[in-house]
Amino acid sequence: MDHMDDLTVTGCERCPELVASRSRIVDGVGPADADLLFVGEAPGEQEDSDGEPFVGRSGDVLDDALRDAGLARADVRITNCVRCRPPENRDPRSEELENCRGYLEREIALLDPAAIVTLGKVPGEHLLGRDVAVTSEAGSIEEVKIGGARRRVLVCVHPAATLYDRSQRDTFEETIRQAADLAGDGGQAELGDF
């Protein structure tokens, strides 16, 4: 059962500024049946160049934390709210997030993950539909309706935050361990079990 073709976005032109700044559309990577979906904000320069989300230094931090939690990058799916690099790596604008929302919801629906892990403020706010104080909320789980189904969303600091603020590293690594535990329970737990 390979839904990978359904997860590929080709030729989208909805955001003229992003179309002008991208060299490619950066789709999610990882198995179509992964228990964990990590969602970042948007591709950066390295991701745009390589065609894969979370490569470079942030990707190394994520890979190390996954490994320490007993997971490999190949075990999880990694994607972004927006699939095209914003100019100068600025935050995606609300209309760009909305333009790409259907792609993300389709990916979530096809994957049906045990948990969605938001890497940073933008994906947290985008999927939870509210302001998120990432540093204080990291590790919190919220159940929210996405694309017509209830989903567990785990708030996590962005891996890059650990590069600029070493105090964020423990929080980041603990949240990744928590995500691994959620994947390990097969996604059968109800919100009341937390």
C-alpha positions in Angstrom: 0.0 0.0 0.0 2.1 2.9 -1.3 0.5 6.3 -1.0 3.7 8.1 -1.7 2.5 9.4 -5.0 -0.5 11.0 -3.2 2.0 12.8 -1.0 3.9 14.4 -3.8 3.1 18.0 -4.8 4.1 18.9 -8.4 3.9 22.2 -10.1 2.0 24.3 -7.4 2.0 28.0 -8.3 -0.3 29.3 -5.5 2.3 31.6 -3.9 4.0 33.7 -6.5 6.7 35.0 -4.1 7.6 31.4 -3.0 7.5 30.1 -6.6 10.1 32.8 -7.4 12.3 32.0 -4.5 12.3 28.2 -4.6 14.4 26.0 -6.7 12.1 23.1 -6.1 9.0 21.9 -4.1 10.2 20.2 -0.9 7.9 17.3 -0.1 7.9 15.3 3.1 10.2 12.3 3.5 9.8 9.1 5.3 7.5 6.1 5.2 3.8 6.6 4.4 2.9 4.5 7.4 5.1 6.2 10.0 3.7 6.5 13.5 5.2 10.0 14.0 5.0 13.0 11.7 7.3 15.9 12.4 6.2 19.2 11.0 8.5 22.1 10.5 7.8 25.6 9.2 9.2 25.8 5.7 12.3 24.7 3.7 15.5 26.7 4.2 18.3 27.2 1.8 19.8 23.8 2.4 16.4 22.0 2.2 15.6 23.8 -1.0 18.9 22.7 -2.4 18.7 19.1 -1.3 15.0 18.6 -1.8 14.5 17.2 1.7 13.2 18.8 5.0 15.5 19.2 8.0 18.9 18.7 6.5 22.0 20.6 7.7 22.6 21.5 11.3 18.9 21.4 12.4 18.6 18.0 10.7 21.7 16.7 12.6 20.2 17.8 15.9 16.9 16.1 15.0 18.6 12.9 13.8 20.7 12.7 17.0 17.7 13.2 19.3 15.7 10.6 17.3 18.6 8.1 17.6 18.9 8.8 21.4 15.2 8.0 21.7 15.6 4.7 19.8 14.3 5.9 16.4 16.0 6.4 13.1 15.1 9.2 10.6 13.9 6.4 8.3 11.3 5.4 11.0 9.5 8.8 11.0 8.0 11.1 8.4 9.3 14.7 8.3 7.5 17.5 6.4 6.8 21.3 6.5 3.8 23.5 6.7 4.9 25.2 3.5 6.7 23.2 0.8 8.6 26.1 -0.8 11.4 28.2 0.6 10.4 31.7 1.6 12.8 34.4 0.4 15.7 35.1 2.9 14.2 32.2 5.0 11.5 34.6 6.4 8.5 33.0 8.2 5.8 31.9 5.8 2.9 34.4 5.7 -0.6 33.4 6.8 -1.8 33.2 3.2 1.1 31.0 2.2 0.4 28.7 5.2 -3.3 28.5 4.1 -2.4 27.9 0.4 -0.3 24.8 1.5 -2.7 23.6 4.2 -4.5 21.2 2.0 -1.3 19.4 1.1 -0.4 19.0 4.8 -3.9 17.8 5.7 -3.8 15.2 2.9 -0.4 14.0 4.2 -1.7 13.8 7.8 -4.8 11.9 6.6 -2.9 9.4 4.5 -0.3 8.9 7.2 -2.8 8.7 10.1 0.1 9.1 12.6 -0.1 8.2 16.3 1.2 11.8 16.9 2.1 14.9 15.1 5.2 16.7 16.5 5.4 20.4 15.7 8.9 21.7 15.5 8.8 25.3 16.5 6.3 28.1 16.9 4.9 28.4 13.3 3.8 24.8 12.9 2.5 24.7 16.5 0.3 27.7 15.9 -0.7 26.6 12.4 -1.9 23.2 13.5 -3.3 24.2 16.9 -5.0 27.3 15.6 -3.8 29.5 18.5 -0.8 31.4 19.9 1.8 28.9 21.2 4.5 29.7 23.7 6.8 26.9 22.5 9.4 27.1 25.3 6.9 26.8 28.1 4.5 24.4 26.2 7.1 22.0 24.8 6.1 18.5 25.7 2.4 19.3 26.0 -0.1 17.2 24.0 -3.3 18.6 22.6 -6.0 16.8 20.7 -7.2 18.9 17.8 -9.4 18.3 14.7 -7.3 18.4 11.5 -8.8 17.6 8.2 -11.9 16.2 9.8 -10.3 13.8 12.2 -9.0 14.2 15.8 -5.2 14.2 16.0 -2.7 14.3 18.9 -0.3 17.2 18.5 2.9 17.3 20.6 4.5 20.8 20.9 8.3 20.8 20.5 10.9 23.5 20.3 12.7 23.8 16.9 16.0 21.8 16.7 17.7 25.1 15.7 16.8 26.6 19.0 19.2 24.1 20.7 22.0 25.5 18.6 21.5 29.1 19.8 20.3 28.3 23.3 21.9 25.2 24.9 19.3 25.3 27.7 16.7 24.2 25.1 18.6 21.0 24.3 17.2 19.0 27.3 13.6 20.2 26.6 14.0 19.2 22.9 15.5 15.8 23.7 12.8 15.0 26.3 10.0 16.0 23.9 11.5 13.7 21.2 11.6 10.8 23.8 8.0 11.6 24.6 7.2 11.3 20.9 8.9 8.0 20.7 6.8 6.7 23.6 3.6 7.9 21.8 4.7 6.0 18.7 5.4 2.9 20.8 1.9 2.8 22.2 0.6 2.2 18.7 -1.5 5.4 18.9 -4.3 3.6 20.8 -4.3 5.8 23.8 -7.1 8.2 24.3 -6.5 11.7 25.5 -7.8 10.7 29.0 -4.8 8.3 29.3 -2.4 11.2 29.6 
